[in-house]
């Protein structure tokens, strides 16, 4: 178990360093916003662009992998939605935001560095395949459901709302450009490649440190029962479904590892952004990110042990 924690802990030590730096006043809160803007709008899109542009789509784009991961995501979304409504009597809009918290795993800031430490850089192909569809899938499901329960948007307006939310996302832009380069075979000039590599090397460490600073803003408050449900769905149910389906569908060992470990990540910061966008369940979403991230230290190590 100590060996497994040694894989996971360095990632969370960087997150903890960011948390402590903001807590002790060594890193200004306004600087966190700047750091996260750099990583989320520039460095990580460069990382995803480069990864997708060079991804062997014939080898990595596997339908079974996507079914194993996104079936679990979808089940967690509806379990969170109806659990919040039927068990905790939350309004429908709150329930959708709570379901979104169980849906949107932190596939990039936590999933990539933990998978890299556990299995190496060369094993990240299936991770990038999952990430390529993640934001689009989650926002499509979350926004469509929210607009339906609010009964305020229909037809073309609904489609426009979904498309706008997805394609204003810098990560989606980086992924989309990566697919264009991959499918067209456009060469990336050597100088541009070196510039991208510089950005990529800064992406994950800076993002993890910034994530710690963001988490300091979230106070552990809100409905304990709902938060426990979200964490249970995100950290236990989602990877369990991915493991069961992935095994049944005959995924290779690297694919199964990527599907399960990525599914086992805590809710991402986007869950709070979604809740804030609609003005509902913001405290629950924020606290779920904080508590879920802390619990991932143990649950990620456990899932690494299970999948090998």
Secondary structure, 3 states (H helix, E strand, C coil): CHHHHHHHHHHHHHHHHHHHHHHCCCCCHHHHHHHHHHHHHHHHHHHHHHHHHCCCHHHHCCHHHHHHHHHHHHHHHHHHHHHHHHCCCCCHHHHHHHHHHHHCECHHHHHHHHHHHHHCHHHCHHHHHHHHHHHHHHHHHHHHHHHHHHCCCCHHHHHHHHHHHHHCCHHHHHHHHHHHHHHHCCCCCHHHHHHHHHHHHHHHHHHHHHHHHHHHCCCCCCCHHHHHHHHHHHHHHHHHHHHHHHHHCCCCHHHHHHHHHHHCCCECCHHHHHHHHHCCCHHHHHHHHHHHHHHHHHHHHHHHHHHC
